[in-house]
Amino acid sequence: MKKLSGFRVLAGLAAIASMAGPVLAQSTACLQDYQPGVNYFPDEMQVEHAQGFTIEYFDHYKLVTIAQPWQESDDTFAYLLVQCGAPVPEGYDDALVVEVPVDTAVSMSTTYLAGLVELGLSDAVAAVDEFDYISSPEIRARIEAGDIAEVGSGSTVNIEALLALEPGVIFTYGGGDTGPVLRDAGLTVALNSDWMEASPLGRAEWVKFTAAFFNREAEANALFEGIESEYLALSALTTDLENRPTVLLNAMYNDTWYAAGGASYMATLVADAGGDYLWAEDESTGALPLSFETVLDRASEAEVWLNPNYWFSLADGMAEDERYALFIAFQTGEVYNSVARVNETFGNDYAESGALHPEWILADLIAILHPELLPDHDLYYFVQLQ
């Protein structure tokens, strides 16, 4: 889930600039005596599930390529990550050159924060787009200490604040106003397309994209190996199930019900959890714009309803539209929403750590759809609405 939101103007660039000290000492980050032919990246990462990026390794540089930075884009973006202290190779005129490891980063979406934290890079976060929707205790502690700046997003992003910070890299997403504005200002921008991955493991594997800028290959490999192993073990529990409860997703937004496509991220999670998603035959990975009547006709008898807008109770649903009571799942109370980990500023950890940990989401869904398979599991992201 991406956030597009406003920002609060910071009180003076002097305070911002004071945060800009390097996290990693340059004496350890840069080579002091570059030797041609020496492999400076002994720990390589292989991309196996993600479709949106690739990494190629050479002795003293890496080539990271983004296949499609946003939907319906024919562009590709290449990042030449050169070990600090080593020469920039020739022949990559179209790639953005970045010396690695970078020392600081800006996160323009909450979905990148869990990866930074779990790679041990909390102290490298110099700024975020907006404070309020952040859930991570580590990042919130640094915000409270005044160590992280708030710079906004979109066409009104605070460029002056970012220039004062001089971040090593800014992680953002393509398709909006933010990326072009930042690039035009001469800032180093890395476009993250994790949100376009239909595979839960593919989306989680973008932690390797983040790690490449910090030379944290070993940490990323270990982290993702654990995520992958647990996800595959959980999904194996449902492989041979014959009883698959029917599942309805989402709810109305204005006058349209945006149902998840049958090949989408959430549809994949439902299938792996042993559910029968009612639009599973659809082959799209995006959202299906449907009318209320169309959804009611197909899904009125769905056994389980997941993620119906930002409801904390069934009463919230009734206040939104009394017609929701026509669904059997609403009548039986089989409505579950991913709002268990919402903090006082409405930061939702489901939209933060959930992007990195689909295995935790999958465990919740299995416990909802097939509680007999995980009898001791306490729901982590989801709550049953009352």
N, C-alpha and C positions, 0 to 999 in steps of 0.2 A: 504494500500500500504506500503510495507516494503522497507527499504532503506539498501542497501549494498554499502558502500562507504569507501574511504580512510580516513586518518586523518593527521592533521598537528601536528608535535611533539611539545609538550609544552616546553617552555624555562625554564627548571629547576624544579625539584620536590619540592623545597622549597616553590615556589609560589603556587603549587598545594596543598601542605599540609596545607597551611595557610587558605584554604577554608573549612577545614574539621570540623569546629566547629559544635556541635549539634544544631539542630533547635528546638527540644523540650527539656525543662529542665528535667533532669533525676528525679528530686524530684517529678515532676508531672506525669512522664511516668511510674515509677516503684511503685509497692505496698510497703508500709513501714511496713505493718502488715498483712500479708496474713492470711486469715481465711478460712479453709476448708468448703466447702458447700455453700459458698457465690457465687452468680452468678455475675461475673465481666463483663459480656457482655449482659446487658439488652436489647440493640438494636441489634436484629439479622437481617441478610439479607437472603432472600429466592431467589434462582436462578430459574427463571421460563422460560426464553427463551433460554439462552445459553446452548449448548450441551457439551461444552468442559471442564467444571469444576463444582465442587460441594463444598459446605461449610457445615460442621457440627459443631454445637456449644456444648460446655461443660462448666462447671462452670468457669474454668480459662484458657481454651485453645480452639482453633479452629482447625479443620482438613480440609485443602483445598486440593482437589485432582484434578489433571489434567488428564482427561480421555485419551486423545491422543495428545501428545505434538506437533506432526507434522504428515504429511500425511504418510500413510502406516507404521505407527509405532505401535507396540504392547506394548510399554512401557507405564507405568503410573508414574506420579510424585506426591508425597504427601508432603505437608508442614504442620508441626505442629507448629502453631502460639501460643506461650505460653505467657500469660501476664507477663510482667517483674515484678520480685519480687515474682513470684509463682513457685512452683516446676515443673520440667518436668515430665509428667506422664510416666509410664512404658507401654510397649506393642506396641510402635511405632518405632521399630528399623529401619524400611525402610524409615522413613520420615525425611526430613530435618527440624531440630529444629530452629525456629527463635523467638527471644524475640520481643514482640510487646508492644507498638507501636514502629516501627523503627523511627529513627530520620532523616535519609537522604536516598535518592534513586538516582540511575543512570537510565536514560531512553535510551535504545539502539534503539528506534524507535520513530518517531514523533507521531505515533498513540496513545502513552500513555500519551502524554503531556497535552492534553485537559482535561483528567480525573484528572490528578494531579492538574492542575490549578483550575478547578471547584470544587474540593474537598477542596480548600483552602491550597494547599500544594506546591505552587510555590517555597517558600523558602526552601523546603525540597529537591529540585532538585540540586544535587551536581555536576553532570556531564551528558553529552549527547555524543552520538557517533560522530555527526558532526554538526557544527554550521549552515552551510549555508542553509540547507533545513528546518529550523525551522521557523514557521510562528507566533506563539504565541507572542503577544506584551509583556506579562509578563515575559516569558522566555528570549526573546531577550533583554529586559531591564537588566536582571540579567547577561546575557552574556556580554553586553557592560560595566557593572559595574565590570566585572572580578570575579563574584561570581560563575560561572559555568565553569567547565573544559571540554575540548574536548578530548575524549579518543580513538576515532576510533572504528573499528569493525572488525569482521572476525578473521582470524588467526594472524593478526598483531595488534590486539588491545593492547593498552598501559597498560599492566598489572601493571607496576611499579607505574603509575599514580593512578590507582584504589586502589592498596594496600596502597598508601599514604593517599588517601581520606578516607579509611575505611568506605565505605557506608553501611548503614543498609541492603539494598537490591538492587540488580541490575535487572531491568525488561528487559528481552530480549525475543527472539523467538527461537523455536527449529528448527532443521533441517539444521542449518548452522554450521559454525565453532566457532561462538562466545561463545555459551553456554558451550561446553566442555572445551574450553580454560580457561574460567573464573572459572568454577568449579574446574578444576585441580589446579588452583592457590589458592584454599581455600576460594574463595569469595562466598557470599550468592547470589545465582542466582534463580530468579523466572521466569519460562517459561510461557510466555503469548501466548496463541493460538487463540487470537481473530480473526485473519485473516482467520481461517478455518471455521468460522461460516457462514452458508448460510443465516441465518435470520438477517436482519438489526438490529432488537431489540436484538437478541442474541449477536451480536457483541458489541453493545452498553452496554450490561449488564456486560461486563468484567470490567467496572468501579468498580464493587463490588469486583472483585478480587484485584484490586489495593487498594481499601479502607480497605480491611481486614488486610493488613500489617500495617496500621496506626490507627486502631480502629476508623475509620470514617464511621461506619455503618449508623448512623442517617443521615449524609450528603449524603451518596450514595443512600440511600433509597429515600430521597426527590428528589434528582437530577434525578434518573432513573424514578421515578413515573411521573415526568413532561414530560420526553422524551416519555415514553410509552403512556401516555394519549394523547399527541398531535399527535403522529404517528398513533394511532388507529383512532382518530377522522378524520384525513386527509384521511386515506385509506378507511374509510367508505363512503367518498364522491364519490368514483368511483365504489363501489360494484355493482350497478345495471346498469352501463353504457352499452349500446349496441354498440355504436361507439367507437372502440378502435384502434387508429392509429398504424400502423405497425412500428416497431422499429428495427434499425440496431445498433449494438454496436461495438466499437473499430475499428482498422484498421490494416494494414500489419505491421509486425515486421520482418525485413529481408525478407525472402521468405514465411512467414507463417502468416495467419490471425488467431489470437487467439480469437475466439468468446467465449463469456461467456456461460457456460453450462446452460441448461434450469432450473435447480434448484439452480443456483448460487445466490450470494448476489445481484448482479446487476440485474439479471433477476427477482428476487423477487421484487426489488424496481420498476422496470418497470411495472410489473403486478399490484402492489399495487397502482401505479399512473394511472392505466387505459390504459396501453399500451399493444399492442399485439407483444410480442417479437417473432421474426421469428424462433428461435430455442427453443421455450417454451416447446415443446414436449420432448426434451431431458431431461434425468433424472439425469445428472451429475451435481456436484457442482463446478467442476473445469473449466478449459479452454478447448475449442475444437480446435485443430490445423487443419485449413482448408486452401485450396488453394484459391487464388484470384478468379479463375474461379468458384469455388463452391459457394463462397459468392455472386458473381455477379449474378449467375444463380438464387439464391433464393431471394436475397435482392435488386436487381436493382431498384425495384419500392417501396422500403420501404419509408414511408412518413416522418420519422424523423430519424436522425443519431446522436448518442450520443457518446461522448468521443473518437474521432478519433485521437489517439496519442497526442502529445504535440503541437497541432496546435493553433495558435492565430488568424489565418485568413484562408480563403479558398485558398489563394495564397500559404500558407504553405503546404496545401494538394497537390496542383498541382506541387509544387516543389519536393515533395516526390515521387509522382507517378501520371502522367497525366491520368491514367485510372480511377482515382476516379471520374472524370467528367462524367463517364458513369452512375453513380447512380443518380436517380431522385431527391433524397434529396439534393444532392450536387447542382444540376441544379436549384432547387427551393430555395436554401438558408436555408433549414431546417436542418442545421447542428449546433449542440450545444456542447460546450466543457466546462469542469469544470476547467476553468483557470481564473475565475473572481477575485480570491483572491490569486494571485501569487505576492510575494514581490520581492524586488530588488536582493535578493540572490537566487531566484527561489524556495523559500519555498512556498508550495501550501497548503493553509488552508483546501482545500477539503480532502487532505490526512491526515489532523491533526484533526481538530474539526469535520470533516465529519464522522470519525469513531465513535465518541461519539454521534453525533446528526444526525441520519438518517432521523429524522423528517424534518430537514432543507433541506436535499437532496430531500426528497419526495415532499415537497412543491414546489421546483423548477421544478421537473418532472411533477407534475400535472399542473403547470402553463404553461409548454411547450406543453404538450399533450392536455390539456383541459383548456385553458385560461379562459373560461367562468366560471369555478368553483372557481377560485381565481383571480378575475379581478384586485384586488389592490396589488397583490404580485409582488415585485421587485425581480428578480433573484439574488440569494445570491452567489452560487457557479458557476453557468453556465453563459455563454455568447453565443449569437447567432453569429456565425462567418460570417464575411462579405468578 
